[in-house]
Amino acid sequence: MFLYQKLIDRSTLRQGFQIPVEFHNLLKAMPGGMPKHGETRSVKVLIDGVEYDAQLKNQGFDRKKYDGHADVIQIRYNEGSALVKRLREMFCSTWSYVESIKNLPENINRKFTIRIPEEQQEFLALSTTDMPNVFVADCITAAVKAEVKTDVSTMSELDFETFEPREDKNASIKQMTRLQKIRHIDRSIGDSLKRLYDYRCQMTGEKVGEPYDVFVVEAHHIIPFTESMNNDTSNIIIISPSYHRIIHKAKPVFDRPTLSFHFPNGLVEKIKVNKHLKV
């Protein structure tokens, strides 16, 4: 089951990353459940079938001092580990970029966040498995994104969003074509967000199809994936099929500060339910 897609940054290529609170419910559903407060587990991360050691950690901060603070869940590993070496090899484009910025004379002793240009962004897609404490990581590199952009250049955005990868239970992610692989991950991200919203439309708050005991919401890319190559959760909303078709037909502009769509006819409609988009 898809868990989280992480934008690759310097921290990810050195010591680990945090899993956002909105995805903790998916951790709770995995075999063995989520670590208890203060617990650290040894886990395996599979990349192309090769196992790498890491830790799944629930930080043990003082709950009395930080009353009401959510759990802080991290995937951690040592900078000299085999996993770090593999990640730096896979994401060599990002590693070269962040190190070149960090090693500028004026930045040597500075602590700051290095922002990766959008066109250079790479991602790690992390999924749980049927085995306790075993995760699968798939690497979406700059090279893969460039190849997929060529693959989707003749597709409309709606065609991409409704494209169904060929089902083959015996085929690994590695064996899939680039487009199948990306769409498989993209659909998994959408399914994860649908569960987060309990299959409600973010625009209306309604469970479309509930009277018929079916749930029919869809994942929509705010900035078209065929243009941006961005299927991060920050670029996806969950909406009803009707809203989905209206947005593709009318092509409104999305205003992130207000989380609203501005339609060409002057109508402005704001998202009513939001658990994952940050302003």
N, C-alpha and C positions, 0 to 999 in steps of 0.2 A: 504494500500500500504506500502510495506517495506520501511523504512527510513534509518536506520543505525544500525549496530551491534557494540556494545561497549565492548572492553576488560575490564573486571572488575579489578579495582585497588582501592587503599585506598581512593582516592578522590571520586570515584563513590559511595562508601559505607559511605560517610560522608556528601557531600554537592551537588554533581551533576557532570555533564560532558558537554563537548563542542561537538557540531555537526560540523564536518569538512565542509569546504567551498564547496567541490565537491558535497555535498548532499543538499546544500541550494536550488537547483532547485526543489527538491522533496518537500521541505517545502513550497515553493511558490505555488505548485500544490495542497496542501491540503486545505480543506474547511476553509475559513477565511484567507488563505494565510500566508505568513511569517510576523512576527512582524516587524514594522518599526524601524528605528534606534532609540535607546533609549527607546523602548516600552517593557513593561513587562506584560505578560498575565498569568492569573490563568488557569491552565490546570489540567486534570485528567489523571492519568496513571493507566491502568487496568492490574492487575496481577491475572490470574485465575479468572477473573470476578469480583474481588474486586477493588473498586476505591480508589486511593490515591491522595492526593493533591500535586501539584508541580507548578513550574513556568517555562514558556518559555520566555527567556529574550534575547533581542538584545541589547548588551552593548552600552551605550551612550558615547563612547569616542569622543575626540575632532577631528573632521574630518579635520580641518585646520592643526592641528599639525601632524596628521597621514594621509596625503593626499594619496588617492589610496588604503588605507587599506581595506580589505574585512570586511563585517559584522562579528561580533563575536556572534554566537548564542549558547545559553546554556540551558540545562534543569537543574533547580536549586531546591533544597529543604533544609529544616532545618535539622541539625544533630539529633535533638530529635524527628523528625517527625515519623509518622506511616510508611511512605514509607521506610525510612532508616532502621527502625526495621525489616521490611519485607525483604528488600534486604540483610541485614546481616544474617537473618535466612536462606534465599535461598542460599546465597553464603558464607556459614559458613567456607568452606575450605579456600577461599581467605582471608576472614576477619581474621581468626586465624593466617594465614601465615604472612600477612602484619603487624599485631599487634605484633607478636612475634619478627619480625625484628625491628620494630620501637622502641620497649621497651628494646632492648639491651642497656646496660649502655653506650656504646660508641655512640649510635644513639639518645639518648634522646633529645638533643638540636640541632641535625643536621636537615637541610632541604635537602632532596634528594629524588630521584625517586626510589621506591622499584620495582624491576623487578620480575615479576612472572615467575617461571620456565614454559617452554612451556607445559610440561605434566600436570601442575596444572592449566592452564589458564581456566577461565570461562568467559561467555559472556552474555550480555543482548541484545536481538534483539528487536528493537523498530520499531513499525509500526504506520502509521497514520490511521484514520478511516473516515467514512462518516460523523461523527459528528465533528463540529468545536471544537478545543482545547481538543480533547480526543485522547489519544494514547494507544496502547496495547503493553505491554512489555512481552516478553517470556524469561524465564531463562534457559540458557544452562549451567548446572552445571557440575562439574567434575564427579559426579555420572552418569548423563545422558550420558556424553561423553564415559565413560567406558562401559556402557551398549550398546550403539550404536556401539562401536568398536567391540564388540562381534557379533552384528547383521550383520556387513559388512565384517566380517573376511573371509567369503567364496566368497565375491563378488570381481570382478575386478573393477579397478577405473572407467573404461568406463561404466561398468554396473551401478555403483552408480550414475555417472553423468547423465545418461540417464534414471534412474529409475523415473517413474512417480507415485507420491502418488495417492492413490485411491481418486477420486473426490467425495466428499460428502458435499454439501453446508450446510447441517444441523449439521455437525460435527465441534466441536470447536478444536482449537489446542490442548487443554488439553485432548480431547477424542481420538486423533490420536495415533497410535502406535509410539514408539520412532523413528523408522526409517522413518516413514511417516512424523513425526513432523520435524525432522532434515532436511530431503530432501525438505520439504515444505519451510522451512526457507532458505535453501541453494539455492533453485530455485528462491526465492524472491530476495535474494541478487544478484544473477546473472541477473535477470530482471532489477533491479535497475541500475546495471553497464551498461547493454545494452543501457538503456535510456541515461545514462551519456555520452556514446560514440556515440549516435545517430545511433546505430546499425552498427557501422563500426568495422572492424577487426583491432585489435591493431597492428598486425604484418604487414599489408599491407595498412591500412588506407582506404580500399575499403568497399563499401556497397554491399556485396555479394547478388545477386538476384535483385538489384535495377532495371535493365531493365524490369523485370517481375512484378515490383511493389510488391515485397515481400522482407523481410529481414531475412536472415538466419545466424545469428551468435550464438555462443555457449559459455558458461562459462566453463573455464578450471581451475582446481586447480594446481598451480605451484608445490607444494609438495602434492602428492596424499592425498586426504582426508581420504582414507581408512587406511593410515599410520599415518597421523598427527592429524586427527580429527579437522583440522583447516579450517573453511570456512569463516574466516575473509576476508574482501575485499583485504587485503594486500597479500592474497594467491590466488587470482583469477584474471585471465585475460580474455578478451573477444576476441575470434578468430573465424575464419570461420570454417565450418564443416571439410573442407579438411585439414586445418592446425591442427585442433583438432585431427583428425585421424593419421596424420603424427607424431605428438608429442607422442601420445600414442604408436605408432608402433616403432619409432626410439629411444624413451626415451633419449632425449638430457638433458644435465645438464644446469640448469638456473643459470646465474651469475647475482646476484642482483645489484652489483655496476655498471655494464654496461647495465643492463636490456636486456640481450641477452641470446639466447639459443646456446649452444655449442653441435653440433651433433657429434656422434661417427666417422663419415667420415671426420671430420675436418672442416665442414662448420659452420660458426658462423653467426647467424641472430639476429639482434637487433630489439626490439620493436620500431615501428615508431610513434605510437600515445600513449601518456601516460598522464592521468589526475589524477590518484589516487595512483599509486605505488610510494613509497618513496625509494630513494636509501640509 
